[in-house]
Amino acid sequence: MKQNEYRQSGFTLIELLLYVGIASLLLFAASIILSILLESRIKNQTIAEVEGQGAAVLHILGQSVRNASGINSPSPGSSASMLSLAVDNSGNNPTVFNIELGALRVKEGSSGAINLTNSRVVVSNLSVANLSRSGTLGTVRIEFTVAAKNTSGRNAYSFSKTFATSATLRQ
């Protein structure tokens, strides 16, 4: 056996640097993909929250108008930032919808006001137009904006949507 035939097993420094570089690139790409997925998940949750709250309030407002016996405010042909409905149940008369501190609220009769939206959203720009004509059942058009409450300033938590409906009294 010759002295020069000594063989070493293992990696050379260049091979080791190459493997570490490839592994670093793969980890970096995986972290970027994970970050994008998490950001997308947060945005989808924010959108779902806004749309869920808005749809629920829209349903409550529409049902309340359809079940009411009259529209107290706004008067026919005008608009207001609140809705007051006359209802048959004297304990719930009048039923008033308005915005206070970013929450859409309902007050039935002499009871205390109840928030219809939760603290994760902010409601603004409530506009109620009374489209009623003389001799017809009362009709109102209701419009409002719901926005996600964004305390972090991140874009993923920013989303707002305007909701609108028209409803006519049944009676």
The 8 nearest C-alpha neighbors of each residue, nearest first, counted from 0:
[[1, 2, 4, 3, 5, 6, 7, 8],
 [2, 0, 3, 4, 5, 6, 7, 8],
 [1, 3, 4, 5, 0, 6, 7, 8],
 [4, 2, 5, 1, 6, 0, 7, 8],
 [3, 5, 2, 1, 6, 0, 7, 8],
 [4, 6, 3, 2, 7, 1, 0, 8],
 [7, 5, 4, 8, 3, 9, 2, 1],
 [6, 8, 9, 5, 10, 4, 11, 3],
 [7, 9, 6, 10, 11, 5, 12, 14],
 [10, 8, 7, 11, 15, 14, 12, 6],
 [11, 9, 14, 15, 12, 8, 13, 7],
 [10, 12, 14, 13, 15, 9, 16, 8],
 [11, 13, 15, 14, 16, 10, 17, 9],
 [14, 12, 16, 15, 11, 17, 10, 18],
 [15, 13, 17, 11, 16, 12, 10, 18],
 [14, 16, 12, 18, 17, 13, 19, 10],
 [17, 15, 13, 19, 14, 18, 20, 12],
 [16, 18, 14, 20, 15, 19, 13, 21],
 [19, 17, 15, 21, 20, 16, 22, 14],
 [18, 20, 22, 16, 17, 21, 23, 15],
 [21, 19, 23, 17, 18, 22, 16, 24],
 [22, 20, 24, 18, 23, 19, 17, 25],
 [21, 23, 19, 25, 20, 24, 18, 26],
 [24, 22, 20, 26, 21, 25, 27, 19],
 [23, 25, 27, 21, 22, 26, 28, 20],
 [24, 26, 22, 28, 23, 27, 29, 21],
 [25, 27, 29, 23, 28, 24, 30, 22],
 [26, 28, 24, 30, 25, 29, 23, 31],
 [29, 27, 25, 31, 30, 26, 24, 32],
 [28, 30, 26, 32, 27, 31, 33, 25],
 [29, 31, 33, 27, 32, 28, 34, 26],
 [32, 30, 34, 28, 33, 29, 35, 27],
 [33, 31, 35, 29, 34, 30, 36, 28],
 [32, 34, 30, 36, 31, 35, 29, 37],
 [33, 35, 31, 37, 32, 36, 30, 38],
 [36, 34, 38, 32, 33, 37, 39, 31],
 [35, 37, 39, 33, 34, 38, 40, 32],
 [36, 38, 40, 34, 39, 35, 33, 41],
 [37, 39, 35, 41, 40, 36, 34, 155],
 [40, 38, 36, 42, 37, 41, 35, 43],
 [39, 41, 37, 43, 38, 42, 36, 44],
 [40, 42, 44, 38, 39, 43, 155, 45],
 [41, 43, 155, 45, 39, 44, 40, 156],
 [44, 42, 46, 40, 45, 41, 47, 39],
 [45, 43, 47, 41, 42, 46, 48, 40],
 [44, 46, 42, 48, 43, 47, 156, 41],
 [45, 47, 43, 49, 48, 44, 50, 42],
 [46, 48, 44, 50, 45, 49, 51, 43],
 [47, 49, 51, 45, 46, 50, 52, 44],
 [50, 48, 46, 52, 51, 47, 53, 147],
 [49, 51, 53, 47, 52, 48, 54, 46],
 [52, 50, 48, 54, 53, 49, 47, 55],
 [51, 53, 55, 49, 50, 54, 48, 56],
 [54, 52, 50, 56, 55, 51, 57, 49],
 [55, 53, 57, 51, 56, 52, 50, 58],
 [54, 56, 58, 52, 57, 53, 51, 59],
 [57, 55, 59, 53, 58, 54, 60, 52],
 [56, 58, 54, 60, 55, 59, 53, 61],
 [57, 59, 55, 61, 56, 60, 62, 54],
 [60, 58, 56, 62, 61, 57, 63, 55],
 [61, 59, 63, 57, 58, 62, 56, 64],
 [62, 60, 58, 64, 63, 59, 166, 57],
 [61, 63, 65, 59, 64, 60, 66, 58],
 [62, 64, 60, 66, 61, 65, 67, 59],
 [63, 65, 67, 61, 66, 62, 168, 166],
 [64, 66, 168, 62, 169, 63, 167, 67],
 [67, 65, 63, 64, 62, 169, 168, 68],
 [68, 66, 86, 64, 69, 65, 85, 63],
 [67, 69, 86, 85, 170, 87, 66, 168],
 [70, 68, 85, 67, 84, 71, 137, 86],
 [69, 71, 84, 72, 85, 83, 137, 73],
 [72, 70, 83, 84, 85, 73, 69, 74],
 [73, 71, 83, 74, 82, 70, 84, 81],
 [72, 74, 79, 78, 129, 77, 71, 82],
 [73, 75, 72, 77, 129, 76, 71, 70],
 [76, 74, 129, 131, 77, 130, 73, 132],
 [75, 77, 129, 130, 74, 131, 78, 128],
 [78, 76, 75, 74, 129, 128, 73, 79],
 [79, 77, 128, 127, 73, 129, 126, 76],
 [80, 78, 127, 81, 73, 126, 128, 77],
 [79, 81, 126, 125, 127, 97, 82, 78],
 [82, 80, 97, 79, 96, 127, 83, 125],
 [81, 83, 96, 95, 72, 127, 84, 73],
 [82, 84, 95, 72, 71, 94, 70, 93],
 [83, 85, 70, 94, 71, 93, 69, 67],
 [84, 86, 69, 93, 68, 92, 67, 70],
 [85, 87, 67, 68, 92, 88, 84, 93],
 [88, 86, 89, 68, 85, 92, 67, 91],
 [87, 89, 90, 91, 86, 92, 85, 93],
 [88, 90, 92, 91, 87, 86, 108, 93],
 [89, 91, 88, 108, 92, 109, 107, 93],
 [92, 90, 108, 107, 89, 88, 93, 94],
 [93, 91, 108, 89, 86, 94, 90, 85],
 [92, 94, 85, 108, 84, 91, 107, 95],
 [95, 93, 107, 84, 92, 106, 83, 91],
 [94, 96, 83, 106, 105, 82, 93, 84],
 [97, 95, 105, 82, 104, 81, 83, 106],
 [98, 96, 81, 104, 103, 99, 95, 82],
 [99, 97, 103, 102, 104, 101, 100, 123],
 [98, 100, 102, 101, 97, 103, 104, 122],
 [101, 99, 102, 98, 121, 103, 122, 123],
 [102, 100, 121, 122, 99, 98, 123, 103],
 [103, 101, 122, 99, 98, 100, 116, 121],
 [104, 102, 98, 115, 97, 114, 116, 122],
 [105, 103, 114, 113, 115, 97, 96, 98],
 [104, 106, 96, 113, 112, 95, 107, 114],
 [105, 107, 112, 95, 94, 111, 113, 108],
 [106, 108, 94, 91, 110, 93, 92, 109],
 [109, 107, 91, 92, 93, 90, 110, 94],
 [108, 110, 107, 111, 90, 91, 106, 92],
 [111, 109, 108, 107, 106, 112, 91, 90],
 [110, 112, 106, 113, 109, 107, 108, 105],
 [111, 113, 106, 105, 104, 110, 114, 107],
 [114, 112, 104, 105, 115, 106, 111, 103],
 [115, 113, 104, 116, 103, 102, 105, 112],
 [114, 116, 104, 103, 113, 56, 117, 105],
 [117, 115, 114, 102, 103, 52, 118, 120],
 [116, 118, 119, 120, 115, 114, 102, 52],
 [117, 119, 120, 116, 121, 102, 148, 101],
 [120, 118, 148, 117, 147, 121, 48, 116],
 [121, 119, 147, 148, 146, 118, 117, 145],
 [120, 122, 101, 146, 145, 148, 102, 147],
 [123, 121, 145, 101, 102, 144, 103, 146],
 [124, 122, 144, 125, 143, 101, 145, 121],
 [123, 125, 143, 144, 126, 122, 80, 142],
 [126, 124, 143, 80, 123, 142, 127, 81],
 [125, 127, 80, 142, 141, 79, 124, 143],
 [126, 128, 141, 79, 78, 140, 80, 81],
 [129, 127, 78, 140, 139, 77, 130, 126],
 [128, 130, 139, 75, 76, 131, 77, 73],
 [131, 129, 138, 139, 76, 128, 75, 132],
 [132, 130, 137, 138, 75, 129, 135, 133],
 [133, 131, 135, 134, 130, 75, 137, 76],
 [132, 134, 135, 131, 75, 136, 137, 130],
 [133, 135, 132, 136, 131, 137, 75, 138],
 [136, 134, 133, 132, 137, 131, 138, 168],
 [135, 137, 168, 138, 167, 131, 134, 170],
 [136, 138, 131, 168, 167, 135, 70, 69],
 [137, 139, 167, 131, 130, 166, 129, 168],
 [140, 138, 129, 130, 128, 165, 166, 141],
 [139, 141, 165, 128, 127, 164, 129, 166],
 [142, 140, 127, 164, 163, 126, 165, 139],
 [141, 143, 163, 126, 162, 125, 127, 164],
 [144, 142, 125, 124, 162, 161, 123, 126],
 [145, 143, 161, 123, 160, 122, 124, 162],
 [144, 146, 122, 159, 160, 121, 49, 53],
 [147, 145, 159, 121, 120, 158, 49, 148],
 [146, 148, 120, 158, 149, 49, 157, 119],
 [147, 149, 120, 119, 121, 150, 146, 156],
 [150, 148, 156, 151, 152, 147, 157, 153],
 [149, 151, 152, 148, 153, 156, 147, 157],
 [152, 150, 153, 149, 156, 154, 148, 155],
 [151, 153, 150, 149, 154, 156, 157, 155],
 [154, 152, 151, 155, 156, 157, 149, 150],
 [153, 155, 157, 156, 152, 42, 158, 149],
 [154, 156, 42, 153, 157, 41, 38, 39],
 [155, 157, 154, 149, 153, 45, 42, 158],
 [158, 156, 154, 155, 149, 147, 159, 153],
 [157, 159, 147, 146, 46, 156, 45, 160],
 [160, 158, 146, 145, 147, 144, 49, 161],
 [159, 161, 145, 144, 146, 162, 158, 49],
 [160, 162, 144, 143, 145, 163, 159, 142],
 [163, 161, 143, 142, 144, 160, 53, 164],
 [164, 162, 142, 141, 143, 161, 165, 140],
 [165, 163, 141, 140, 166, 142, 57, 162],
 [164, 166, 140, 139, 141, 167, 138, 163],
 [165, 167, 61, 139, 138, 64, 65, 164],
 [168, 166, 138, 65, 137, 169, 139, 64],
 [167, 169, 65, 137, 170, 136, 64, 67],
 [170, 168, 65, 167, 66, 136, 67, 68],
 [169, 168, 68, 136, 67, 66, 65, 69]]
